[in-house]
């Protein structure tokens, strides 16, 4: 049976992703993550970020980020959205 994630676990993973990517986000995008971080429950505000990016119609945000900022930028945003789960044995 799949283990249901608690709100506390989600908040922890969100906070961990934020901490892990804080400096990287500023270095790559030239703007602080604080402008797009709601809180440790809701996390990264991808809609506000997309508005800031001014992603053109007809292209995905992911593709636009890759074209303009590269693969590292895509990985940063994916980490903030998806929040990597710790591997077995990690806390």
N, CA, C and O atoms as a CHARMM CRD file, in Angstrom:
* protein
*
  364
    1    1 UNK  N      0.84600  -1.17100   0.00000 PROA 1      0.00000
    2    1 UNK  CA     0.00000   0.00000   0.00000 PROA 1      0.00000
    3    1 UNK  C      0.89500   1.23800   0.00000 PROA 1      0.00000
    4    1 UNK  O      1.90200   1.28000   0.70600 PROA 1      0.00000
    5    2 UNK  N      0.52900   2.23100  -0.78300 PROA 2      0.00000
    6    2 UNK  CA     1.31200   3.45700  -0.87400 PROA 2      0.00000
    7    2 UNK  C      1.15300   4.27000   0.40500 PROA 2      0.00000
    8    2 UNK  O      0.06200   4.39700   0.96100 PROA 2      0.00000
    9    3 UNK  N      2.26500   4.80600   0.84100 PROA 3      0.00000
   10    3 UNK  CA     2.26100   5.63400   2.04700 PROA 3      0.00000
   11    3 UNK  C      1.75400   7.03000   1.68000 PROA 3      0.00000
   12    3 UNK  O      2.22900   7.63300   0.71800 PROA 3      0.00000
   13    4 UNK  N      0.79600   7.53700   2.44400 PROA 4      0.00000
   14    4 UNK  CA     0.25800   8.86000   2.21500 PROA 4      0.00000
   15    4 UNK  C      1.17900   9.89400   2.85500 PROA 4      0.00000
   16    4 UNK  O      1.58100   9.75100   4.01000 PROA 4      0.00000
   17    5 UNK  N      1.50400  10.91900   2.10600 PROA 5      0.00000
   18    5 UNK  CA     2.39200  11.95300   2.61200 PROA 5      0.00000
   19    5 UNK  C      1.62800  12.89400   3.53300 PROA 5      0.00000
   20    5 UNK  O      0.52200  13.32900   3.21400 PROA 5      0.00000
   21    6 UNK  N      2.22100  13.20000   4.66400 PROA 6      0.00000
   22    6 UNK  CA     1.59800  14.12800   5.58700 PROA 6      0.00000
   23    6 UNK  C      1.90800  15.55800   5.18100 PROA 6      0.00000
   24    6 UNK  O      2.84500  15.81300   4.42500 PROA 6      0.00000
   25    7 UNK  N      1.12600  16.47300   5.68300 PROA 7      0.00000
   26    7 UNK  CA     1.35000  17.88800   5.42400 PROA 7      0.00000
   27    7 UNK  C      2.71500  18.32300   5.95300 PROA 7      0.00000
   28    7 UNK  O      3.39200  19.15400   5.34700 PROA 7      0.00000
   29    8 UNK  N      3.10500  17.75800   7.07700 PROA 8      0.00000
   30    8 UNK  CA     4.41400  18.08900   7.64600 PROA 8      0.00000
   31    8 UNK  C      5.54100  17.62200   6.72800 PROA 8      0.00000
   32    8 UNK  O      6.53300  18.33000   6.55900 PROA 8      0.00000
   33    9 UNK  N      5.39700  16.43700   6.13600 PROA 9      0.00000
   34    9 UNK  CA     6.41400  15.94000   5.20800 PROA 9      0.00000
   35    9 UNK  C      6.48900  16.81200   3.96200 PROA 9      0.00000
   36    9 UNK  O      7.57700  17.10800   3.46700 PROA 9      0.00000
   37   10 UNK  N      5.34100  17.21700   3.46400 PROA 10     0.00000
   38   10 UNK  CA     5.31300  18.09300   2.29100 PROA 10     0.00000
   39   10 UNK  C      5.99300  19.41900   2.60300 PROA 10     0.00000
   40   10 UNK  O      6.81300  19.89900   1.82100 PROA 10     0.00000
   41   11 UNK  N      5.65500  20.00800   3.74100 PROA 11     0.00000
   42   11 UNK  CA     6.26000  21.28700   4.12900 PROA 11     0.00000
   43   11 UNK  C      7.77000  21.14500   4.26900 PROA 11     0.00000
   44   11 UNK  O      8.52300  22.03500   3.87300 PROA 11     0.00000
   45   12 UNK  N      8.20800  20.02400   4.83200 PROA 12     0.00000
   46   12 UNK  CA     9.64900  19.79000   4.97800 PROA 12     0.00000
   47   12 UNK  C     10.31900  19.69200   3.60400 PROA 12     0.00000
   48   12 UNK  O     11.37800  20.28200   3.38800 PROA 12     0.00000
   49   13 UNK  N      9.71100  18.95800   2.68500 PROA 13     0.00000
   50   13 UNK  CA    10.29900  18.80900   1.34900 PROA 13     0.00000
   51   13 UNK  C     10.31700  20.14500   0.61300 PROA 13     0.00000
   52   13 UNK  O     11.28200  20.45400  -0.08600 PROA 13     0.00000
   53   14 UNK  N      9.25300  20.94400   0.76600 PROA 14     0.00000
   54   14 UNK  CA     9.21200  22.25900   0.12500 PROA 14     0.00000
   55   14 UNK  C     10.32800  23.14200   0.67600 PROA 14     0.00000
   56   14 UNK  O     11.05400  23.78300  -0.08400 PROA 14     0.00000
   57   15 UNK  N     10.45800  23.17200   1.99600 PROA 15     0.00000
   58   15 UNK  CA    11.49100  24.00900   2.62500 PROA 15     0.00000
   59   15 UNK  C     12.88400  23.55500   2.21600 PROA 15     0.00000
   60   15 UNK  O     13.77000  24.38100   1.99900 PROA 15     0.00000
   61   16 UNK  N     13.07900  22.26100   2.11200 PROA 16     0.00000
   62   16 UNK  CA    14.37400  21.71200   1.71100 PROA 16     0.00000
   63   16 UNK  C     14.69900  22.10800   0.27000 PROA 16     0.00000
   64   16 UNK  O     15.83400  22.48000  -0.02800 PROA 16     0.00000
   65   17 UNK  N     13.71700  22.02900  -0.61800 PROA 17     0.00000
   66   17 UNK  CA    13.93500  22.43600  -2.01500 PROA 17     0.00000
   67   17 UNK  C     14.25900  23.92100  -2.08600 PROA 17     0.00000
   68   17 UNK  O     15.15300  24.33600  -2.82500 PROA 17     0.00000
   69   18 UNK  N     13.53100  24.71600  -1.31700 PROA 18     0.00000
   70   18 UNK  CA    13.78800  26.15800  -1.31000 PROA 18     0.00000
   71   18 UNK  C     15.22400  26.44700  -0.86600 PROA 18     0.00000
   72   18 UNK  O     15.93700  27.22200  -1.50400 PROA 18     0.00000
   73   19 UNK  N     15.63200  25.82500   0.21600 PROA 19     0.00000
   74   19 UNK  CA    16.99300  26.02800   0.72600 PROA 19     0.00000
   75   19 UNK  C     18.03100  25.56300  -0.28600 PROA 19     0.00000
   76   19 UNK  O     19.03300  26.24000  -0.51900 PROA 19     0.00000
   77   20 UNK  N     17.78400  24.40700  -0.88200 PROA 20     0.00000
   78   20 UNK  CA    18.72400  23.81800  -1.83100 PROA 20     0.00000
   79   20 UNK  C     18.90500  24.70200  -3.06800 PROA 20     0.00000
   80   20 UNK  O     19.99800  24.75500  -3.63100 PROA 20     0.00000
   81   21 UNK  N     17.85400  25.38900  -3.49400 PROA 21     0.00000
   82   21 UNK  CA    17.89000  26.12000  -4.76200 PROA 21     0.00000
   83   21 UNK  C     17.94700  27.64500  -4.61200 PROA 21     0.00000
   84   21 UNK  O     18.00300  28.35000  -5.62000 PROA 21     0.00000
   85   22 UNK  N     17.93500  28.16600  -3.39200 PROA 22     0.00000
   86   22 UNK  CA    17.86500  29.61600  -3.16700 PROA 22     0.00000
   87   22 UNK  C     18.95400  30.37000  -3.93300 PROA 22     0.00000
   88   22 UNK  O     18.65500  31.25500  -4.73400 PROA 22     0.00000
   89   23 UNK  N     20.21300  30.01600  -3.68300 PROA 23     0.00000
   90   23 UNK  CA    21.33100  30.70900  -4.33400 PROA 23     0.00000
   91   23 UNK  C     21.40600  30.40400  -5.82300 PROA 23     0.00000
   92   23 UNK  O     21.72200  31.28300  -6.62500 PROA 23     0.00000
   93   24 UNK  N     21.11600  29.15700  -6.19600 PROA 24     0.00000
   94   24 UNK  CA    21.14500  28.77600  -7.61400 PROA 24     0.00000
   95   24 UNK  C     20.13600  29.58900  -8.42100 PROA 24     0.00000
   96   24 UNK  O     20.42900  30.04300  -9.52700 PROA 24     0.00000
   97   25 UNK  N     18.95100  29.76500  -7.85600 PROA 25     0.00000
   98   25 UNK  CA    17.88800  30.50300  -8.54600 PROA 25     0.00000
   99   25 UNK  C     18.34200  31.92900  -8.83000 PROA 25     0.00000
  100   25 UNK  O     18.19600  32.41600  -9.95100 PROA 25     0.00000
  101   26 UNK  N     18.88900  32.59700  -7.82900 PROA 26     0.00000
  102   26 UNK  CA    19.36800  33.97000  -8.00100 PROA 26     0.00000
  103   26 UNK  C     20.49200  34.04000  -9.03200 PROA 26     0.00000
  104   26 UNK  O     20.51600  34.93500  -9.87600 PROA 26     0.00000
  105   27 UNK  N     21.41500  33.09500  -8.95600 PROA 27     0.00000
  106   27 UNK  CA    22.55200  33.08600  -9.89100 PROA 27     0.00000
  107   27 UNK  C     22.08200  32.89000 -11.33000 PROA 27     0.00000
  108   27 UNK  O     22.56700  33.57100 -12.23300 PROA 27     0.00000
  109   28 UNK  N     21.16300  31.98800 -11.55200 PROA 28     0.00000
  110   28 UNK  CA    20.73100  31.64900 -12.91400 PROA 28     0.00000
  111   28 UNK  C     19.72700  32.65700 -13.47600 PROA 28     0.00000
  112   28 UNK  O     19.84300  33.07700 -14.62700 PROA 28     0.00000
  113   29 UNK  N     18.74200  33.04300 -12.66000 PROA 29     0.00000
  114   29 UNK  CA    17.66700  33.89900 -13.17300 PROA 29     0.00000
  115   29 UNK  C     17.88300  35.38800 -12.88900 PROA 29     0.00000
  116   29 UNK  O     17.22100  36.23200 -13.49300 PROA 29     0.00000
  117   30 UNK  N     18.80100  35.71600 -11.97900 PROA 30     0.00000
  118   30 UNK  CA    19.07000  37.11000 -11.67900 PROA 30     0.00000
  119   30 UNK  C     17.99400  37.79200 -10.85300 PROA 30     0.00000
  120   30 UNK  O     17.92400  39.02100 -10.82000 PROA 30     0.00000
  121   31 UNK  N     17.15900  37.01300 -10.18800 PROA 31     0.00000
  122   31 UNK  CA    16.09700  37.52900  -9.31800 PROA 31     0.00000
  123   31 UNK  C     15.96300  36.56000  -8.15200 PROA 31     0.00000
  124   31 UNK  O     16.18500  35.35700  -8.29500 PROA 31     0.00000
  125   32 UNK  N     15.60100  37.09500  -7.01300 PROA 32     0.00000
  126   32 UNK  CA    15.47400  36.25500  -5.82100 PROA 32     0.00000
  127   32 UNK  C     14.24500  35.34900  -5.88900 PROA 32     0.00000
  128   32 UNK  O     13.18900  35.73500  -6.39000 PROA 32     0.00000
  129   33 UNK  N     14.41100  34.16300  -5.38300 PROA 33     0.00000
  130   33 UNK  CA    13.31200  33.19600  -5.28900 PROA 33     0.00000
  131   33 UNK  C     12.19400  33.72000  -4.39000 PROA 33     0.00000
  132   33 UNK  O     11.04600  33.29700  -4.53000 PROA 33     0.00000
  133   34 UNK  N     12.50800  34.63400  -3.46800 PROA 34     0.00000
  134   34 UNK  CA    11.49200  35.14500  -2.54100 PROA 34     0.00000
  135   34 UNK  C     10.30500  35.77200  -3.27700 PROA 34     0.00000
  136   34 UNK  O      9.20400  35.83100  -2.73000 PROA 34     0.00000
  137   35 UNK  N     10.51500  36.23800  -4.50200 PROA 35     0.00000
  138   35 UNK  CA     9.43200  36.84400  -5.27600 PROA 35     0.00000
  139   35 UNK  C      8.41100  35.81400  -5.76800 PROA 35     0.00000
  140   35 UNK  O      7.30600  36.17400  -6.17500 PROA 35     0.00000
  141   36 UNK  N      8.78600  34.54200  -5.72800 PROA 36     0.00000
  142   36 UNK  CA     7.92500  33.48500  -6.26800 PROA 36     0.00000
  143   36 UNK  C      7.61200  32.39900  -5.24400 PROA 36     0.00000
  144   36 UNK  O      6.96600  31.40600  -5.57700 PROA 36     0.00000
  145   37 UNK  N      8.05700  32.57500  -4.01800 PROA 37     0.00000
  146   37 UNK  CA     7.84500  31.55600  -2.98100 PROA 37     0.00000
  147   37 UNK  C      6.65500  31.96400  -2.13700 PROA 37     0.00000
  148   37 UNK  O      6.67400  33.02100  -1.50700 PROA 37     0.00000
  149   38 UNK  N      5.61300  31.13500  -2.11600 PROA 38     0.00000
  150   38 UNK  CA     4.40500  31.45500  -1.35800 PROA 38     0.00000
  151   38 UNK  C      4.62700  31.12700   0.11800 PROA 38     0.00000
  152   38 UNK  O      4.59700  32.01300   0.97100 PROA 38     0.00000
  153   39 UNK  N      4.84600  29.86100   0.40500 PROA 39     0.00000
  154   39 UNK  CA     5.16000  29.38300   1.74600 PROA 39     0.00000
  155   39 UNK  C      5.60000  27.93800   1.62200 PROA 39     0.00000
  156   39 UNK  O      5.70400  27.42400   0.50800 PROA 39     0.00000
  157   40 UNK  N      5.86000  27.27000   2.73300 PROA 40     0.00000
  158   40 UNK  CA     6.38000  25.90200   2.66500 PROA 40     0.00000
  159   40 UNK  C      5.30200  24.85500   2.41600 PROA 40     0.00000
  160   40 UNK  O      5.61700  23.67200   2.29200 PROA 40     0.00000
  161   41 UNK  N      4.05700  25.25800   2.34000 PROA 41     0.00000
  162   41 UNK  CA     2.99100  24.32800   1.96500 PROA 41     0.00000
  163   41 UNK  C      2.70900  24.46100   0.46600 PROA 41     0.00000
  164   41 UNK  O      2.72300  23.47100  -0.26500 PROA 41     0.00000
  165   42 UNK  N      2.45500  25.68600   0.01700 PROA 42     0.00000
  166   42 UNK  CA     2.14100  25.91500  -1.39900 PROA 42     0.00000
  167   42 UNK  C      3.38800  25.98900  -2.26400 PROA 42     0.00000
  168   42 UNK  O      3.34100  25.65900  -3.44900 PROA 42     0.00000
  169   43 UNK  N      4.49500  26.41700  -1.68900 PROA 43     0.00000
  170   43 UNK  CA     5.77200  26.38700  -2.39300 PROA 43     0.00000
  171   43 UNK  C      5.92800  27.42900  -3.48100 PROA 43     0.00000
  172   43 UNK  O      5.58500  28.59800  -3.30500 PROA 43     0.00000
  173   44 UNK  N      6.45400  26.98000  -4.61000 PROA 44     0.00000
  174   44 UNK  CA     6.84300  27.83000  -5.73000 PROA 44     0.00000
  175   44 UNK  C      5.62100  28.25100  -6.53800 PROA 44     0.00000
  176   44 UNK  O      4.81700  27.40900  -6.93800 PROA 44     0.00000
  177   45 UNK  N      5.48400  29.55300  -6.77700 PROA 45     0.00000
  178   45 UNK  CA     4.36200  30.08100  -7.55000 PROA 45     0.00000
  179   45 UNK  C      4.76200  30.11200  -9.02700 PROA 45     0.00000
  180   45 UNK  O      5.30300  31.10200  -9.51900 PROA 45     0.00000
  181   46 UNK  N      4.48900  29.03000  -9.70500 PROA 46     0.00000
  182   46 UNK  CA     4.90300  28.89600 -11.10000 PROA 46     0.00000
  183   46 UNK  C      4.14700  29.86700 -12.01300 PROA 46     0.00000
  184   46 UNK  O      4.66700  30.25400 -13.06000 PROA 46     0.00000
  185   47 UNK  N      2.94600  30.26100 -11.63700 PROA 47     0.00000
  186   47 UNK  CA     2.17800  31.20900 -12.45300 PROA 47     0.00000
  187   47 UNK  C      2.84000  32.58900 -12.41200 PROA 47     0.00000
  188   47 UNK  O      3.02000  33.22400 -13.45200 PROA 47     0.00000
  189   48 UNK  N      3.20000  33.04900 -11.21900 PROA 48     0.00000
  190   48 UNK  CA     3.88600  34.34000 -11.09900 PROA 48     0.00000
  191   48 UNK  C      5.23700  34.29700 -11.81500 PROA 48     0.00000
  192   48 UNK  O      5.64200  35.26900 -12.45200 PROA 48     0.00000
  193   49 UNK  N      5.92300  33.16700 -11.70300 PROA 49     0.00000
  194   49 UNK  CA     7.21600  33.02600 -12.37400 PROA 49     0.00000
  195   49 UNK  C      7.04500  33.07600 -13.88900 PROA 49     0.00000
  196   49 UNK  O      7.82200  33.73400 -14.58100 PROA 49     0.00000
  197   50 UNK  N      6.04500  32.39300 -14.39900 PROA 50     0.00000
  198   50 UNK  CA     5.76700  32.40500 -15.83700 PROA 50     0.00000
  199   50 UNK  C      5.43700  33.81700 -16.31200 PROA 50     0.00000
  200   50 UNK  O      5.87300  34.23000 -17.38700 PROA 50     0.00000
  201   51 UNK  N      4.67400  34.55400 -15.51900 PROA 51     0.00000
  202   51 UNK  CA     4.37000  35.95000 -15.87000 PROA 51     0.00000
  203   51 UNK  C      5.65600  36.77600 -15.91900 PROA 51     0.00000
  204   51 UNK  O      5.84900  37.57800 -16.83300 PROA 51     0.00000
  205   52 UNK  N      6.53500  36.57800 -14.93100 PROA 52     0.00000
  206   52 UNK  CA     7.80700  37.30600 -14.90100 PROA 52     0.00000
  207   52 UNK  C      8.67100  36.96100 -16.11100 PROA 52     0.00000
  208   52 UNK  O      9.32200  37.82800 -16.69500 PROA 52     0.00000
  209   53 UNK  N      8.66500  35.66700 -16.48000 PROA 53     0.00000
  210   53 UNK  CA     9.45500  35.23100 -17.63700 PROA 53     0.00000
  211   53 UNK  C      8.94600  35.83100 -18.94400 PROA 53     0.00000
  212   53 UNK  O      9.71100  36.02900 -19.88900 PROA 53     0.00000
  213   54 UNK  N      7.64800  36.11800 -18.98600 PROA 54     0.00000
  214   54 UNK  CA     6.99000  36.56300 -20.22300 PROA 54     0.00000
  215   54 UNK  C      7.12100  35.49000 -21.31400 PROA 54     0.00000
  216   54 UNK  O      7.53000  35.75600 -22.44400 PROA 54     0.00000
  217   55 UNK  N      6.75600  34.27700 -20.91900 PROA 55     0.00000
  218   55 UNK  CA     6.80200  33.15500 -21.84700 PROA 55     0.00000
  219   55 UNK  C      5.86200  33.42200 -23.02200 PROA 55     0.00000
  220   55 UNK  O      4.67600  33.68000 -22.81500 PROA 55     0.00000
  221   56 UNK  N      6.37300  33.36400 -24.24200 PROA 56     0.00000
  222   56 UNK  CA     5.52400  33.61700 -25.41600 PROA 56     0.00000
  223   56 UNK  C      4.44500  32.54300 -25.58500 PROA 56     0.00000
  224   56 UNK  O      4.60900  31.40600 -25.14400 PROA 56     0.00000
  225   57 UNK  N      3.36600  32.91700 -26.21700 PROA 57     0.00000
  226   57 UNK  CA     2.31800  31.94900 -26.54700 PROA 57     0.00000
  227   57 UNK  C      2.90100  30.89300 -27.48900 PROA 57     0.00000
  228   57 UNK  O      3.78100  31.17900 -28.30100 PROA 57     0.00000
  229   58 UNK  N      2.39900  29.69600 -27.36300 PROA 58     0.00000
  230   58 UNK  CA     2.80000  28.62500 -28.26600 PROA 58     0.00000
  231   58 UNK  C      4.05700  27.87700 -27.84700 PROA 58     0.00000
  232   58 UNK  O      4.52700  27.00900 -28.58300 PROA 58     0.00000
  233   59 UNK  N      4.60900  28.19200 -26.68700 PROA 59     0.00000
  234   59 UNK  CA     5.78500  27.47200 -26.19300 PROA 59     0.00000
  235   59 UNK  C      5.57000  27.18700 -24.70800 PROA 59     0.00000
  236   59 UNK  O      5.04400  28.02500 -23.97600 PROA 59     0.00000
  237   60 UNK  N      5.97400  26.01700 -24.28200 PROA 60     0.00000
  238   60 UNK  CA     5.81400  25.67900 -22.87100 PROA 60     0.00000
  239   60 UNK  C      6.80900  26.48100 -22.03700 PROA 60     0.00000
  240   60 UNK  O      7.86800  26.88400 -22.51800 PROA 60     0.00000
  241   61 UNK  N      6.45100  26.69800 -20.80400 PROA 61     0.00000
  242   61 UNK  CA     7.36200  27.39000 -19.88400 PROA 61     0.00000
  243   61 UNK  C      8.67600  26.62800 -19.78900 PROA 61     0.00000
  244   61 UNK  O      9.75000  27.22900 -19.78300 PROA 61     0.00000
  245   62 UNK  N      8.59000  25.32200 -19.71500 PROA 62     0.00000
  246   62 UNK  CA     9.79600  24.48700 -19.61400 PROA 62     0.00000
  247   62 UNK  C     10.72300  24.69200 -20.82100 PROA 62     0.00000
  248   62 UNK  O     11.93100  24.86800 -20.66500 PROA 62     0.00000
  249   63 UNK  N     10.14400  24.66700 -22.01200 PROA 63     0.00000
  250   63 UNK  CA    10.95000  24.85700 -23.22700 PROA 63     0.00000
  251   63 UNK  C     11.53900  26.26500 -23.28800 PROA 63     0.00000
  252   63 UNK  O     12.68100  26.45000 -23.70900 PROA 63     0.00000
  253   64 UNK  N     10.75100  27.25500 -22.86300 PROA 64     0.00000
  254   64 UNK  CA    11.24200  28.62900 -22.87000 PROA 64     0.00000
  255   64 UNK  C     12.40400  28.80200 -21.89100 PROA 64     0.00000
  256   64 UNK  O     13.40400  29.44500 -22.21100 PROA 64     0.00000
  257   65 UNK  N     12.26400  28.22100 -20.69600 PROA 65     0.00000
  258   65 UNK  CA    13.35700  28.27700 -19.71400 PROA 65     0.00000
  259   65 UNK  C     14.60600  27.62500 -20.28900 PROA 65     0.00000
  260   65 UNK  O     15.70400  28.16700 -20.16700 PROA 65     0.00000
  261   66 UNK  N     14.44400  26.47300 -20.91200 PROA 66     0.00000
  262   66 UNK  CA    15.59900  25.75900 -21.48800 PROA 66     0.00000
  263   66 UNK  C     16.27200  26.61500 -22.56900 PROA 66     0.00000
  264   66 UNK  O     17.49700  26.72500 -22.59600 PROA 66     0.00000
  265   67 UNK  N     15.48300  27.21400 -23.45100 PROA 67     0.00000
  266   67 UNK  CA    16.05100  28.03500 -24.53100 PROA 67     0.00000
  267   67 UNK  C     16.77200  29.27100 -24.00000 PROA 67     0.00000
  268   67 UNK  O     17.84600  29.62800 -24.48600 PROA 67     0.00000
  269   68 UNK  N     16.17900  29.91700 -23.00500 PROA 68     0.00000
  270   68 UNK  CA    16.72100  31.19100 -22.52500 PROA 68     0.00000
  271   68 UNK  C     17.79200  31.03600 -21.45200 PROA 68     0.00000
  272   68 UNK  O     18.73800  31.82200 -21.40000 PROA 68     0.00000
  273   69 UNK  N     17.64500  30.00200 -20.57600 PROA 69     0.00000
  274   69 UNK  CA    18.53400  29.87800 -19.42400 PROA 69     0.00000
  275   69 UNK  C     19.30700  28.56000 -19.36300 PROA 69     0.00000
  276   69 UNK  O     20.29000  28.46100 -18.62800 PROA 69     0.00000
  277   70 UNK  N     18.88400  27.55200 -20.11600 PROA 70     0.00000
  278   70 UNK  CA    19.61300  26.29400 -20.15800 PROA 70     0.00000
  279   70 UNK  C     19.05000  25.19500 -19.26500 PROA 70     0.00000
  280   70 UNK  O     18.08100  25.38900 -18.53100 PROA 70     0.00000
  281   71 UNK  N     19.69600  24.03100 -19.35600 PROA 71     0.00000
  282   71 UNK  CA    19.22900  22.83900 -18.64300 PROA 71     0.00000
  283   71 UNK  C     19.29100  22.98300 -17.12500 PROA 71     0.00000
  284   71 UNK  O     18.42800  22.46400 -16.41700 PROA 71     0.00000
  285   72 UNK  N     20.30600  23.68700 -16.62100 PROA 72     0.00000
  286   72 UNK  CA    20.40000  23.85900 -15.16700 PROA 72     0.00000
  287   72 UNK  C     19.17500  24.60400 -14.64100 PROA 72     0.00000
  288   72 UNK  O     18.64700  24.26800 -13.58100 PROA 72     0.00000
  289   73 UNK  N     18.73100  25.60200 -15.37200 PROA 73     0.00000
  290   73 UNK  CA    17.55400  26.37200 -14.96500 PROA 73     0.00000
  291   73 UNK  C     16.30600  25.49200 -14.91800 PROA 73     0.00000
  292   73 UNK  O     15.49600  25.60400 -13.99900 PROA 73     0.00000
  293   74 UNK  N     16.16000  24.63300 -15.89700 PROA 74     0.00000
  294   74 UNK  CA    15.02800  23.70700 -15.91700 PROA 74     0.00000
  295   74 UNK  C     15.08300  22.80500 -14.68900 PROA 74     0.00000
  296   74 UNK  O     14.06000  22.57600 -14.04400 PROA 74     0.00000
  297   75 UNK  N     16.25900  22.29400 -14.36400 PROA 75     0.00000
  298   75 UNK  CA    16.41500  21.40900 -13.20600 PROA 75     0.00000
  299   75 UNK  C     16.07000  22.13400 -11.90000 PROA 75     0.00000
  300   75 UNK  O     15.46100  21.54700 -11.00700 PROA 75     0.00000
  301   76 UNK  N     16.45300  23.39000 -11.79200 PROA 76     0.00000
  302   76 UNK  CA    16.14100  24.17600 -10.59800 PROA 76     0.00000
  303   76 UNK  C     14.63400  24.30700 -10.42800 PROA 76     0.00000
  304   76 UNK  O     14.09800  24.03800  -9.35300 PROA 76     0.00000
  305   77 UNK  N     13.95600  24.72100 -11.49100 PROA 77     0.00000
  306   77 UNK  CA    12.50700  24.91400 -11.42000 PROA 77     0.00000
  307   77 UNK  C     11.79500  23.59000 -11.17600 PROA 77     0.00000
  308   77 UNK  O     10.85000  23.53800 -10.38800 PROA 77     0.00000
  309   78 UNK  N     12.22400  22.53300 -11.82800 PROA 78     0.00000
  310   78 UNK  CA    11.60200  21.22200 -11.58700 PROA 78     0.00000
  311   78 UNK  C     11.77200  20.79400 -10.14000 PROA 78     0.00000
  312   78 UNK  O     10.84900  20.23000  -9.55300 PROA 78     0.00000
  313   79 UNK  N     12.92600  21.05100  -9.56000 PROA 79     0.00000
  314   79 UNK  CA    13.14400  20.71800  -8.15500 PROA 79     0.00000
  315   79 UNK  C     12.18800  21.51400  -7.27200 PROA 79     0.00000
  316   79 UNK  O     11.62300  20.96800  -6.32400 PROA 79     0.00000
  317   80 UNK  N     12.00400  22.78200  -7.56700 PROA 80     0.00000
  318   80 UNK  CA    11.10800  23.61300  -6.76300 PROA 80     0.00000
  319   80 UNK  C      9.64700  23.19200  -6.90800 PROA 80     0.00000
  320   80 UNK  O      8.87200  23.28200  -5.95600 PROA 80     0.00000
  321   81 UNK  N      9.28000  22.73900  -8.08400 PROA 81     0.00000
  322   81 UNK  CA     7.89300  22.31500  -8.31700 PROA 81     0.00000
  323   81 UNK  C      7.64600  20.91800  -7.76800 PROA 81     0.00000
  324   81 UNK  O      6.63700  20.67000  -7.10800 PROA 81     0.00000
  325   82 UNK  N      8.55900  20.02400  -8.03900 PROA 82     0.00000
  326   82 UNK  CA     8.34500  18.61300  -7.72000 PROA 82     0.00000
  327   82 UNK  C      8.86900  18.21500  -6.34600 PROA 82     0.00000
  328   82 UNK  O      8.42500  17.21800  -5.77800 PROA 82     0.00000
  329   83 UNK  N      9.80200  18.98100  -5.81500 PROA 83     0.00000
  330   83 UNK  CA    10.41700  18.66400  -4.52400 PROA 83     0.00000
  331   83 UNK  C     10.88300  17.21300  -4.47700 PROA 83     0.00000
  332   83 UNK  O     10.11400  16.30900  -4.15100 PROA 83     0.00000
  333   84 UNK  N     12.12600  17.01300  -4.79900 PROA 84     0.00000
  334   84 UNK  CA    12.69100  15.67400  -4.76900 PROA 84     0.00000
  335   84 UNK  C     12.40700  15.00400  -3.42600 PROA 84     0.00000
  336   84 UNK  O     12.57400  15.60400  -2.36400 PROA 84     0.00000
  337   85 UNK  N     11.97800  13.76300  -3.50000 PROA 85     0.00000
  338   85 UNK  CA    11.77800  12.99700  -2.27000 PROA 85     0.00000
  339   85 UNK  C     13.11300  12.39000  -1.87000 PROA 85     0.00000
  340   85 UNK  O     13.88400  11.95700  -2.72500 PROA 85     0.00000
  341   86 UNK  N     13.38800  12.35900  -0.56000 PROA 86     0.00000
  342   86 UNK  CA    14.64300  11.74500  -0.11800 PROA 86     0.00000
  343   86 UNK  C     14.71000  10.27500  -0.54100 PROA 86     0.00000
  344   86 UNK  O     13.70100   9.57100  -0.55700 PROA 86     0.00000
  345   87 UNK  N     15.89200   9.84200  -0.87400 PROA 87     0.00000
  346   87 UNK  CA    16.09900   8.44200  -1.21700 PROA 87     0.00000
  347   87 UNK  C     15.99400   7.61400   0.06700 PROA 87     0.00000
  348   87 UNK  O     16.06400   8.15800   1.17000 PROA 87     0.00000
  349   88 UNK  N     15.82800   6.31400  -0.08200 PROA 88     0.00000
  350   88 UNK  CA    15.77100   5.45000   1.08700 PROA 88     0.00000
  351   88 UNK  C     16.97100   5.69600   1.96700 PROA 88     0.00000
  352   88 UNK  O     18.10300   5.73700   1.48400 PROA 88     0.00000
  353   89 UNK  N     16.73700   5.85900   3.24500 PROA 89     0.00000
  354   89 UNK  CA    17.80900   6.04500   4.19500 PROA 89     0.00000
  355   89 UNK  C     18.19600   7.49000   4.41000 PROA 89     0.00000
  356   89 UNK  O     18.93100   7.78500   5.35200 PROA 89     0.00000
  357   90 UNK  N     17.72500   8.41700   3.56500 PROA 90     0.00000
  358   90 UNK  CA    18.01100   9.83800   3.74000 PROA 90     0.00000
  359   90 UNK  C     16.92100  10.47100   4.56800 PROA 90     0.00000
  360   90 UNK  O     15.77800  10.01400   4.56100 PROA 90     0.00000
  361   91 UNK  N     17.26600  11.50400   5.26900 PROA 91     0.00000
  362   91 UNK  CA    16.26200  12.26000   6.05200 PROA 91     0.00000
  363   91 UNK  C     16.09900  13.62300   5.46700 PROA 91     0.00000
  364   91 UNK  O     15.30700  14.42000   5.96900 PROA 91     0.00000
